[in-house]
């Protein structure tokens, strides 16, 4: 292998010790050297000293390794990590350029607030919401009392008007055969009293209408909007900001997933100085901020990995986020390994019992500042237990472990129908509409109540846990629960981890001869057909000069099939 520092060929002191490693476990680290540090003498030492003098230590130095088969590996010297400066050499750590280490080191510290400040534009979505407070019984009582008082007063006023009109008719209608006609003064007096009663009745009805409208605004605040952003949009723009390209079939199928950040407050007077229908000074920025449960790109990607049993691969500037077994369906690799215990001419293996679990718990966050998430417990958690099929000695059962799928968002609650208070009030406001329209108005309060269906409902103006929506144009679809309920997340993404369908033999340190092209193919897809079985390659140590590799891999083996079963406790 040939080594280049800042495009100048060099010769590290420990060049003969350097091989190529690839570890696919966890977040895969593709193509790294198998030594922690490079020892750079003479001209390489001078290149580093010149770089420090001109650029400082906080910018890496390009470093390339070109294998004998022509593979180019791009690294950089990281002078911020344990560089040792000697008289005749400098010992430095190199990292993969546009690799997973660099990506997550930057992503974990990259806030969406910084991206916005640097000019990144997100495609925001207006998400309608309604405040449906917890004190529905109290509001229902207020409506009932107001309805009683206003109705009673209205009836009394109309009755008095009817009496006044009757008196007017009697005063102005002459009795046939009984002269003379009523005195003019008495007629005028009756007319004035009747007109006064009519004016009072109209004033009462107008007051009822205005009071009803004010009550409507207070009890049924208008639909407002918070800005949200699609989850894929946030991750894609974050990857682009760091100079990477996102490729994810998983996220392509989840484009309705929308992040609704927690509300922020503008600089205004205390919230206690405003009645509910004036609370229009809260807002969201559309992207995640430091007030949210997640505020960085790295944190958001880790949330996707947790929720959807996904893995992130970073290779040659490309970020791939897929369900952990995605690459298995695409591979065309075939390998023929040798025995891993050459001395005994046998194969040794272990079982992946460490991947078994007793309990899996999939759950969203509960936001106690929004009682709707507290009252929405059925779809938001699911629990499963791995149980033995046949037990001889119950005290010797060794199934253990917790798989906690802790989704760091609260599931947004959709308003699916009118509640009892809204149905109760709807009749009152229909009457109010009719009264207002008799006097030439254009009131439509009752239909406004009906139009509230389909928006996100919250218990108060502010909530404290970032919400996750399954939304089209900001409104959650009618089937959003079936898309996002915890049991659905388990069935679609985590059931493949049940040990009775996820049993493997693990072979370690197996020698194998491969060409450089086969090695490159494995870097792109770490699944291969071995002895007629689809196996997952866990790690590769490749010796370029010998076209030889040492691999560890998992071979399917159903040792738990029929021995254990998974039961649903709560879903």
Secondary structure, DSSP 8 states (H G I E B T S, - for coil): -EEEETTEEE--TTGGG--EEEE-SSS-EEEEESSS-EEEEHHHHHHHHHHHHHH-SSS-EEEEEE-TT--EEEEEEETTSS-EE-SSEEEEEEEETTSHHHHHHHHTT-BHHHHHHTT----EEEEEEEE--S-HHHHHHHHHHHHHHHHHHHHHHHHHHHHHHHHHHHHHS--TT--S---HHHHHHHHHHHHHHHHHHHHHHHHHHHHHHHHHHHHS---EEEEEEEHHHHHHHHHHHTT-EEE-HHHHTTTTEEEE---EE-S-S-GGGS-GGG---EE--SS--TTSS--BHHHHHHHHHHHHTEEEEEETTEEEEEETTGGGGT---EE----SBTTTTB---EE-GGG--SEEEEE----TTSHHHHT--GGGEEEEEEEESS-S-GGG-----EEEEE-SSEE--B--S--HHHHHHHHHHHHHHHHHHHTT----HHHHHHTTTTSEEESSS--SS-EEEEEETTEE-TTHHHHH-HHHHIIIIIGGG-TTTS-EEEEEEEEEE--HHHHHHHHH--EEEETTEEEEEEEEEEEGGGTEEEEEEEEE--TTBTTEEEEEEE-
